[in-house]
Amino acid sequence: MDTKTIIETAEEKLIHTYNRYQIVLDKGDGVRLYDTDGKEYLDFGAGIAVFALGYNNKEYNDAVKAQVDKLIHTSNYFYNEPAVKAAQAVTKASGMDRVFFTNSGTEAVEGAIKLAKKYAYLKDGSTDHEIIAMEHSFHGRSMGALAVTGNRHYQEAFGPMIPGIKFAKYNDLESVKSLVNDKTCAIIFETVQGEGGVYPAKKEFIEGVRKLCDEKGILLILDEIQCGMGRTGSMFAYQQYGVKPDIVTVAKALGCGVPIGAFLAKENVAKALVPGDHGTTYGGNPLACAASAKVFELFEKLNVLENVQKVGAYMAKKLEQIVQDYDIVIEHRGVGLIQGIELSLNPKDVISNALDNGLILFSAGTNVIRFVPPLVITEKDVDEMIVKLRKALDETRS
Ligand SMILES: *Cc1c(COP(=O)(O)O)cnc(C)c1O
């Protein structure tokens, strides 16, 4: 199919849930993507914080191909070795005891909510427990995850939401405290809010919520679907705060492109779920788990965390300079390789100018440009990005 036919047919046949750029992506290599006309793009979006290892990593591709030829899918009524290897890797990296594999982020959040409810039910036998979530949060599009997503626009047409969800102000401990009562079973938030506009949790906030949870017997659920898997410079963002959640959700870079998510929990919490409580047909299948196990192996081999710390600090410095140099850029936020700049205007023109210049960027919140590149980028890639970004900003200003 030629490019025009692909776009026209997509607009005819796909349910129109996205306003897509008029670009058909065809292949990738390293931190670069190529469209069907052969145009090259430097990728600072990584398929929304997914492709941490960069495209066309030979060892990763070989591992996936080998598993395709061996066994793609079984069922969860049997064991398979890739799932066990992935489980060992993700529990070790997160410091959690047990994992349940899903196919996506939103399913990981569904599982986390169900686990928290079952845990509370076993404690007091009641079925009207409440969860506290945050304003401007994002946890996914399925009904449970949507119910804890603090964005009225996403929820509005789809009511009623599951009951018992209250919204506090992110990074405001008093606002959380004011919503706690005897029915509260869990508090859920992103360690770094991604879609909401790249807001890292403040240390006092996350420590305060942990303490509150310990005092009241409430479970702390951290959603690290976007900010986990090395993105902040540690395997999980909470590790930099010295705080441990009771349940953590993971997805996006967990499989680096092969769909897989997970929720993990401490032993005393995990054991609340027993056979019959939860399940999945695809989740934890050998193909996705072989990919994920290889991702953990390559993270170590390629010193990904060290690279994120080094290149992340470099990118932060360069973006701070952009704040100095451009009136329309008012703030820089973020940590590791999840960073953002807030503009005084809607960033869509800047992002589309950047695309014309061969740079892929995503927005977040209302006025934020988000930088979530593959975790293997170099300082040289950052330099190239900054040149293209400055050009896009210059073109927007004039
Ligand atoms: C992307 C994201 C989700 C949803 O993941 P899907 O795989 O799209 O369902 C949930 N929480 C956070 C923090 C995310 O960034």
The ligand as an ORCA input file, in Angstrom:
! r2SCAN-3c Opt
* xyz 0 1
  C       0.190      4.493     30.084
  C      -0.214      4.465     31.502
  C      -1.240      3.621     31.952
  C      -2.076      2.765     31.031
  O      -1.333      1.817     30.352
  P      -1.960      1.102     29.044
  O      -0.934      0.062     28.677
  O      -2.128      2.165     28.004
  O      -3.252      0.508     29.448
  C      -1.514      3.605     33.318
  N      -0.822      4.359     34.182
  C       0.175      5.181     33.778
  C       0.924      5.978     34.789
  C       0.498      5.278     32.422
  O       1.452      6.121     32.023
*
